[in-house]
Amino acid sequence: MGFLIRILFLIVLVLLVLNLLKKARQQPTHTSNQQPGGAIQMAKCAECQVQFPLSEAVNKGPHQFCSTAHLQRWLGKE
């Protein structure tokens, strides 16, 4: 009976190690729009004032827009 418990313990241990290795491989790398804490940097559209991820920004000089349509609308107001 002790032999069977040792085998079961070994199987569980191997499965735990494999699970940890799998999770370590799946961790995402930091992208340019993420801060060290994992928070995504946000931008505010100069046209509609809605906040959105900085990585999706359409830039025109110092201004950021959530879409090209809002950039075009903003350019029409100038």
DSSP file (Angstrom, degrees, kcal/mol; ACC not computed):
  #  RESIDUE AA STRUCTURE BP1 BP2  ACC     N-H-->O    O-->H-N    N-H-->O    O-->H-N    TCO  KAPPA ALPHA  PHI   PSI    X-CA   Y-CA   Z-CA
    1    1 A M     >        0   0    0      0, 0.0     4,-1.6     0, 0.0     5,-0.1   0.000 360.0 360.0 360.0 -38.0    0.0    0.0    0.0
    2    2 A G  H  >  +     0   0    0      1,-0.2     4,-2.0     2,-0.2     5,-0.1   0.847 360.0  56.3 -63.1 -34.4    2.9    2.4    0.8
    3    3 A F  H  > S+     0   0    0      1,-0.2     4,-1.9     2,-0.2    -1,-0.2   0.898 105.5  50.6 -64.1 -41.0    4.3    1.8   -2.7
    4    4 A L  H  > S+     0   0    0      1,-0.2     4,-2.3     2,-0.2    -1,-0.2   0.872 108.8  51.4 -66.0 -39.1    1.0    2.9   -4.3
    5    5 A I  H  X S+     0   0    0     -4,-1.6     4,-2.5     2,-0.2    -1,-0.2   0.894 109.0  51.1 -65.4 -40.6    0.9    6.1   -2.3
    6    6 A R  H  X S+     0   0    0     -4,-2.0     4,-2.3     2,-0.2    -2,-0.2   0.903 110.0  49.4 -63.4 -41.5    4.5    7.0   -3.3
    7    7 A I  H  X S+     0   0    0     -4,-1.9     4,-2.3     2,-0.2    -2,-0.2   0.924 112.1  48.1 -63.6 -45.1    3.6    6.4   -7.0
    8    8 A L  H  X S+     0   0    0     -4,-2.3     4,-2.4     1,-0.2    -2,-0.2   0.903 111.2  51.0 -62.6 -41.4    0.5    8.7   -6.7
    9    9 A F  H  X S+     0   0    0     -4,-2.5     4,-2.4     1,-0.2    -2,-0.2   0.909 110.2  49.5 -61.6 -43.2    2.6   11.3   -4.9
   10   10 A L  H  X S+     0   0    0     -4,-2.3     4,-2.4     2,-0.2    -2,-0.2   0.898 110.2  50.4 -63.2 -41.6    5.2   11.3   -7.7
   11   11 A I  H  X S+     0   0    0     -4,-2.3     4,-2.3     2,-0.2    -2,-0.2   0.928 111.7  47.4 -63.1 -45.2    2.5   11.6  -10.4
   12   12 A V  H  X S+     0   0    0     -4,-2.4     4,-2.2     1,-0.2    -2,-0.2   0.908 111.9  51.0 -62.6 -42.2    0.9   14.6   -8.6
   13   13 A L  H  X S+     0   0    0     -4,-2.4     4,-2.1     2,-0.2    -2,-0.2   0.911 110.4  48.1 -62.3 -44.1    4.3   16.2   -8.2
   14   14 A V  H  X S+     0   0    0     -4,-2.4     4,-2.4     1,-0.2    -1,-0.2   0.906 111.0  51.4 -63.9 -42.3    5.2   15.8  -11.9
   15   15 A L  H  X S+     0   0    0     -4,-2.3     4,-2.2     1,-0.2    -2,-0.2   0.889 109.2  50.6 -63.5 -39.0    1.8   17.2  -12.9
   16   16 A L  H  X S+     0   0    0     -4,-2.2     4,-2.3     2,-0.2    -1,-0.2   0.916 110.8  48.4 -63.8 -43.8    2.3   20.3  -10.7
   17   17 A V  H  X S+     0   0    0     -4,-2.1     4,-2.2     2,-0.2    -2,-0.2   0.915 111.9  49.2 -63.6 -43.1    5.8   20.9  -12.1
   18   18 A L  H  X S+     0   0    0     -4,-2.4     4,-2.2     1,-0.2    -1,-0.2   0.889 110.4  51.3 -63.7 -38.8    4.4   20.6  -15.7
   19   19 A N  H  X S+     0   0    0     -4,-2.2     4,-2.2     2,-0.2    -2,-0.2   0.909 109.7  49.6 -64.7 -42.1    1.6   23.0  -14.9
   20   20 A L  H  X S+     0   0    0     -4,-2.3     4,-2.0     1,-0.2    -2,-0.2   0.897 111.0  49.6 -63.6 -41.0    4.0   25.6  -13.5
   21   21 A L  H  X S+     0   0    0     -4,-2.2     4,-1.6     2,-0.2    -1,-0.2   0.892 109.8  51.4 -64.8 -39.3    6.2   25.3  -16.6
   22   22 A K  H  X S+     0   0    0     -4,-2.2     4,-1.2     1,-0.2    -2,-0.2   0.913 110.7  47.7 -64.5 -42.9    3.2   25.7  -18.8
   23   23 A K  H  X S+     0   0    0     -4,-2.2     4,-0.6     1,-0.2    -1,-0.2   0.863 107.9  56.1 -66.2 -36.1    2.1   28.9  -17.0
   24   24 A A  H >< S+     0   0    0     -4,-2.0     3,-0.5     1,-0.2    -1,-0.2   0.857 107.5  48.9 -65.4 -34.8    5.6   30.3  -17.1
   25   25 A R  H 3< S+     0   0    0     -4,-1.6    -1,-0.2     1,-0.2    -2,-0.2   0.781 108.0  54.9 -73.3 -27.2    5.7   30.0  -20.9
   26   26 A Q  H 3< S+     0   0    0     -4,-1.2    -1,-0.2    -3,-0.2    -2,-0.2   0.536  76.2 116.1 -87.5  -6.5    2.3   31.7  -21.3
   27   27 A Q    <<  -     0   0    0     -4,-0.6     2,-0.1    -3,-0.5    -3,-0.0  -0.447  69.1-121.2 -66.3 129.4    3.2   34.9  -19.4
   28   28 A P        -     0   0    0      0, 0.0     2,-0.2     0, 0.0    -1,-0.1  -0.353  19.6-122.0 -71.5 150.7    3.0   37.8  -21.8
   29   29 A T        -     0   0    0      1,-0.1     2,-0.3    -2,-0.1     0, 0.0  -0.540  38.9 -90.1 -84.2 158.2    6.0   40.0  -22.4
   30   30 A H        -     0   0    0     -2,-0.2     2,-0.2     2,-0.1    -1,-0.1  -0.515  42.7-154.7 -71.0 130.5    5.7   43.7  -21.6
   31   31 A T    >   -     0   0    0     -2,-0.3     3,-1.7     4,-0.1    -1,-0.0  -0.565  31.6-100.7 -98.6 170.4    4.6   45.7  -24.6
   32   32 A S  T 3  S+     0   0    0      1,-0.3    -1,-0.1    -2,-0.2    -2,-0.1   0.734 119.4  54.3 -66.1 -22.2    5.4   49.4  -25.2
   33   33 A N  T 3  S+     0   0    0      2,-0.1     8,-3.2     7,-0.0     2,-0.4   0.375  92.3  89.5 -94.9   6.7    2.0   50.5  -24.0
   34   34 A Q  B <   -A   40   0A   0     -3,-1.7     6,-0.2     6,-0.2     5,-0.1  -0.856  67.9-140.8-105.6 138.6    2.1   48.7  -20.6
   35   35 A Q    >   -     0   0    0      4,-3.0     3,-2.5    -2,-0.4    -4,-0.1  -0.471  38.2 -95.5 -85.0 165.0    3.6   50.2  -17.5
   36   36 A P  T 3  S+     0   0    0      0, 0.0    -1,-0.1     0, 0.0    -2,-0.0   0.793 124.3  58.0 -54.0 -31.2    5.7   48.1  -15.1
   37   37 A G  T 3  S-     0   0    0      2,-0.1     3,-0.1     1,-0.1    -3,-0.0   0.498 121.5-105.2 -77.7  -3.2    2.6   47.3  -12.9
   38   38 A G  S <  S+     0   0    0     -3,-2.5     2,-0.2     1,-0.3    -1,-0.1   0.356  75.9 138.5  95.6  -4.8    0.8   45.9  -15.9
   39   39 A A        -     0   0    0     -5,-0.1    -4,-3.0     1,-0.1     2,-0.4  -0.495  53.8-122.9 -74.9 143.5   -1.5   48.8  -16.4
   40   40 A I  B     -A   34   0A   0     -6,-0.2    -6,-0.2    -2,-0.2     2,-0.2  -0.714  24.3-117.7 -87.8 133.7   -2.2   49.9  -19.9
   41   41 A Q        -     0   0    0     -8,-3.2    13,-2.6    -2,-0.4    14,-0.4  -0.509  33.7-152.5 -70.4 136.1   -1.3   53.5  -20.8
   42   42 A M  E     -B   53   0B   0     11,-0.3     2,-0.3    -2,-0.2     9,-0.1  -0.774  10.0-161.1-112.3 155.1   -4.4   55.5  -21.8
   43   43 A A  E     -B   52   0B   0      9,-2.9     9,-2.2    -2,-0.3     2,-0.5  -0.882  16.2-129.4-127.5 161.6   -4.9   58.5  -24.1
   44   44 A K  E     -B   51   0B   0     -2,-0.3    20,-0.5     7,-0.2     7,-0.2  -0.962  24.9-119.8-116.5 127.6   -7.8   61.0  -24.4
   45   45 A C     >  -     0   0    0      5,-2.3     4,-1.6    -2,-0.5    20,-0.3  -0.448  12.4-144.6 -65.3 130.0   -9.2   61.7  -27.8
   46   46 A A  T  4 S+     0   0    0     18,-2.4    -1,-0.2    -2,-0.2    19,-0.1   0.700  97.5  43.4 -68.9 -18.9   -8.9   65.4  -28.7
   47   47 A E  T  4 S+     0   0    0     17,-0.2    -1,-0.2     3,-0.1    18,-0.1   0.919 130.9  14.3 -92.0 -54.2  -12.3   65.3  -30.4
   48   48 A C  T  4 S-     0   0    0      2,-0.1    -2,-0.2     0, 0.0     3,-0.1   0.514  88.6-130.4-106.0  -6.1  -14.6   63.3  -28.2
   49   49 A Q     <  +     0   0    0     -4,-1.6     2,-0.3     1,-0.2    -3,-0.1   0.593  56.7 144.7  67.7  13.5  -12.6   63.2  -24.9
   50   50 A V        -     0   0    0     -6,-0.1    -5,-2.3     1,-0.0     2,-0.3  -0.621  48.4-126.3 -81.6 140.3  -13.0   59.4  -24.6
   51   51 A Q  E     +B   44   0B   0     -2,-0.3    -7,-0.2    -7,-0.2    -1,-0.0  -0.680  37.8 161.7 -88.4 143.2  -10.1   57.5  -23.1
   52   52 A F  E     -B   43   0B   0     -9,-2.2    -9,-2.9    -2,-0.3     5,-0.1  -0.946  48.0 -66.9-151.7 163.9   -8.7   54.6  -25.1
   53   53 A P  E >   -B   42   0B   0      0, 0.0     3,-1.9     0, 0.0   -11,-0.3  -0.339  39.9-133.3 -61.0 135.1   -5.5   52.5  -25.1
   54   54 A L  G >  S+     0   0    0    -13,-2.6     3,-1.6     1,-0.3   -12,-0.1   0.794 103.2  67.4 -59.1 -29.7   -2.5   54.6  -26.3
   55   55 A S  G 3  S+     0   0    0    -14,-0.4    -1,-0.3     1,-0.3   -13,-0.1   0.710 100.2  50.3 -66.5 -18.1   -1.4   51.8  -28.6
   56   56 A E  G <  S+     0   0    0     -3,-1.9    -1,-0.3     2,-0.1    -2,-0.2   0.331  86.1 127.8 -98.7   6.6   -4.6   52.5  -30.7
   57   57 A A    <   -     0   0    0     -3,-1.6     2,-0.6    -4,-0.2     9,-0.2  -0.308  52.1-147.4 -71.1 144.6   -4.0   56.2  -31.0
   58   58 A V  E     -C   65   0C   0      7,-2.4     7,-1.9     9,-0.1     2,-0.3  -0.969  28.6-149.9-104.5 116.7   -4.1   58.1  -34.3
   59   59 A N  E     +C   64   0C   0     -2,-0.6     2,-0.3     5,-0.2     5,-0.2  -0.677  27.7 173.3 -98.9 142.8   -1.5   61.0  -33.7
   60   60 A K  E >  S-C   63   0C   0      3,-2.4     3,-1.9    -2,-0.3    -2,-0.0  -0.817  70.6 -55.7-142.2  99.8   -1.5   64.4  -35.2
   61   61 A G  T 3  S-     0   0    0     -2,-0.3    -1,-0.2     1,-0.3     0, 0.0  -0.463 120.5 -17.9  62.8-132.4    1.3   66.5  -33.6
   62   62 A P  T 3  S+     0   0    0      0, 0.0    -1,-0.3     0, 0.0     2,-0.3   0.509 121.7  92.7 -83.0  -1.8    0.8   66.6  -29.9
   63   63 A H  E <   -C   60   0C   0     -3,-1.9    -3,-2.4   -18,-0.0     2,-0.4  -0.647  58.7-155.7 -97.1 148.6   -2.9   65.4  -30.2
   64   64 A Q  E     -C   59   0C   0    -20,-0.5   -18,-2.4    -2,-0.3     2,-0.3  -0.942   7.4-166.2-121.2 146.1   -4.2   61.9  -30.1
   65   65 A F  E     -C   58   0C   0     -7,-1.9    -7,-2.4    -2,-0.4   -20,-0.1  -0.942  25.7-136.5-131.0 150.9   -7.5   60.6  -31.6
   66   66 A C  S    S+     0   0    0     -2,-0.3     2,-0.3    -9,-0.2    -1,-0.1   0.647  89.2   6.3 -81.4 -14.7   -9.4   57.4  -31.1
   67   67 A S  S  > S-     0   0    0     -9,-0.1     4,-1.6     1,-0.1    -1,-0.1  -0.984  71.8-111.2-158.5 163.6  -10.1   57.1  -34.9
   68   68 A T  H  > S+     0   0    0     -2,-0.3     4,-2.6     1,-0.2     5,-0.2   0.817 116.2  61.2 -69.3 -29.2   -9.2   58.6  -38.2
   69   69 A A  H  > S+     0   0    0      1,-0.2     4,-2.3     2,-0.2    -1,-0.2   0.907 105.3  46.7 -63.1 -40.4  -12.8   59.9  -38.5
   70   70 A H  H  > S+     0   0    0      2,-0.2     4,-2.4     1,-0.2    -1,-0.2   0.855 110.1  53.3 -71.1 -33.4  -12.3   61.9  -35.4
   71   71 A L  H  X S+     0   0    0     -4,-1.6     4,-2.4     2,-0.2    -2,-0.2   0.945 110.8  46.8 -61.8 -47.2   -9.0   63.2  -36.7
   72   72 A Q  H  X S+     0   0    0     -4,-2.6     4,-1.7     1,-0.2    -2,-0.2   0.899 112.6  49.2 -62.7 -41.3  -10.7   64.4  -39.9
   73   73 A R  H  X S+     0   0    0     -4,-2.3     4,-0.9     2,-0.2    -1,-0.2   0.907 112.1  48.9 -64.3 -41.2  -13.6   66.0  -38.0
   74   74 A W  H >X S+     0   0    0     -4,-2.4     4,-0.9     1,-0.2     3,-0.5   0.881 109.1  52.4 -66.0 -38.8  -11.1   67.8  -35.7
   75   75 A L  H 3< S+     0   0    0     -4,-2.4     3,-0.4     1,-0.2    -1,-0.2   0.839 105.0  56.7 -65.6 -32.6   -9.1   69.0  -38.7
   76   76 A G  H 3< S+     0   0    0     -4,-1.7    -1,-0.2     1,-0.2    -2,-0.2   0.760 102.8  55.2 -68.9 -24.9  -12.3   70.4  -40.2
   77   77 A K  H <<        0   0    0     -4,-0.9    -1,-0.2    -3,-0.5    -2,-0.2   0.735 360.0 360.0 -79.4 -23.7  -12.9   72.5  -37.1
   78   78 A E     <        0   0    0     -4,-0.9    -1,-0.2    -3,-0.4    -2,-0.1   0.510 360.0 360.0 -69.3 360.0   -9.5   74.2  -37.3
